Amino acid sequence: MRVDIITIFPDYFGTTAKGAGPLGVSLIGKAAARGDLDFRLHDLRRWATDVHHTVDDTPFGGGPGMVMKPDVWGTALDDVLTGDGTVTAPSAPSAPLARLIVPTPSGTPFTQGLAAAYAAEKRLVFACGRYEGIDSRVVADARSAMAVDEVSIGDYVLAGGEVAVCVILEAVCRLLPGVLGNEQSAADDSFGGGTGEAGDPMRGLLEGPVYTRPRSWRGREVPPVLLSGDHQAIARWRRDEALRRTAAVRPDLVSQIISGTPGGAAMLDARDRTVLAEAGFPVDGESMAH
């Protein structure tokens, strides 16, 4: 996968005097070193035409802050997309085999499902906004050439899109073949759903607690079932714990899994219903009351 990042702070991602940036460490860094990931950083100020390399201006209609200029961003995106001959023109209907992602608090919530969709792309382009954001015409214009997503990583505001890009890339890149040492790790993630088979509504649960050696630590013991060697019992315990944690921490997910999934409640077994009832989520047929 190729990843292009346009930002006014390329050093945020790249190698610094103190060592590798966030894209050069851990499993993602190793994948990049192998050539499985191709990260390309672009300094937005390179496309500014004035002596001060200005990338922002005051907003029309007044208000606080500054807005990033459409002419600078438009030229930057055109050049990044066409610089390697990927497309013949920025507005070509056949458009680049790329997806533009613009992190913004006003965007669509970023989810594990969206991470999986991005992992299937051949090329991602990230536009890191700053100040009050990027002139809205930039996204509108880009949509004539490529798929564009405005994405939020949470209900809060950051100083810029760089941190959000790191979050998104961490979630996306670990899903790529060969990045994780054990491919099953991604399948067992929270939201990924190692708790059930394909089509099972329980696949949207949070992951339950995990343990490793030593068996006893500060008077706290590993649950005996995990030491039993009974794989069926262990799988059941993990499913129960996932149900309990999700009900306690994210009750909205339980409601969504059961009420929002066609036939969701009908796919719950008797033990699922017992655990949910104990957690305050009695399930009756196809409906659930809390």
Secondary structure as GFF3:
##gff-version 3
##sequence-region A 1 290
A	DSSP	beta_strand	2	7	.	.	.	ID=ss1
A	DSSP	three_ten_helix	10	12	.	.	.	ID=ss2
A	DSSP	three_ten_helix	22	24	.	.	.	ID=ss3
A	DSSP	alpha_helix	26	34	.	.	.	ID=ss4
A	DSSP	beta_strand	38	43	.	.	.	ID=ss5
A	DSSP	three_ten_helix	44	47	.	.	.	ID=ss6
A	DSSP	beta_strand	56	57	.	.	.	ID=ss7
A	DSSP	beta_strand	67	68	.	.	.	ID=ss8
A	DSSP	alpha_helix	70	82	.	.	.	ID=ss9
A	DSSP	beta_strand	99	109	.	.	.	ID=ss10
A	DSSP	alpha_helix	112	119	.	.	.	ID=ss11
A	DSSP	beta_strand	123	127	.	.	.	ID=ss12
A	DSSP	alpha_helix	136	142	.	.	.	ID=ss13
A	DSSP	beta_strand	147	152	.	.	.	ID=ss14
A	DSSP	alpha_helix	162	173	.	.	.	ID=ss15
A	DSSP	alpha_helix	184	187	.	.	.	ID=ss16
A	DSSP	three_ten_helix	201	204	.	.	.	ID=ss17
A	DSSP	beta_strand	216	217	.	.	.	ID=ss18
A	DSSP	beta_strand	220	221	.	.	.	ID=ss19
A	DSSP	three_ten_helix	224	227	.	.	.	ID=ss20
A	DSSP	alpha_helix	231	249	.	.	.	ID=ss21
A	DSSP	alpha_helix	251	259	.	.	.	ID=ss22
A	DSSP	three_ten_helix	265	267	.	.	.	ID=ss23
A	DSSP	alpha_helix	270	278	.	.	.	ID=ss24
A	DSSP	beta_strand	283	284	.	.	.	ID=ss25
A	DSSP	beta_strand	287	288	.	.	.	ID=ss26
###
